[in-house]
Every structure is written in structure tokens, then in C-alpha cells.
């Protein structure tokens, strides 16, 4: 279940609606389940919708006191933004946080 969602400030959100309170399925985000299974950070490229641009999703386990994952932080960025950042073409004044 999605318990919090941060909206980007410097680029348009990948989502046209909020996700807080929604339950993600294996189809929605298989990398989160894979990160849970492996108990390790993961990164993958995927598409939100068949007609949309690809995204890069990074998932990090948040661990409890015993070291077991209790939640996951998922960050999704448009592949176009990632490529611009890697090529050094991010407009001046933009802060890259992913």
C-alpha cells in the first residue's frame, strides 16, 4: 500500500493522480516485490502505460531494527530526464535528486 507520495517540483509528475492509499499489484510494480524477495536495492526500466515513455524505477528497502525490510522507497524518473542528466543537459538551476 502506498503511504506517502512526493510530487516533483522541477518536472511534471509521471502520475496524473495521487497514489496514497492505493495497493500496488505485481503488474503495477514488479521491482518492488523483487526488492522485497531479495531484500536488496533494485533498479529497472519499465513503462507505466504501453503508450507512455519509459521510466527508471529505483527501489530501496527500509529496514527495521532487526534488519528485515519493513517498507520500500520507490523513486521513478522519466528515462528522458535520466538521459538528459547523464548527458549533462539538465537546465541550469535544476537540482537532480535521483
Secondary structure by P-SEA (a helix, b strand, c coil): cccbbbbbcccccccccccccccccccccaaaaaaaaacbbbbbbbbccccccbbbbbbbbbccccccccbbbbbbbcaaaaaaaaaccccccccccc
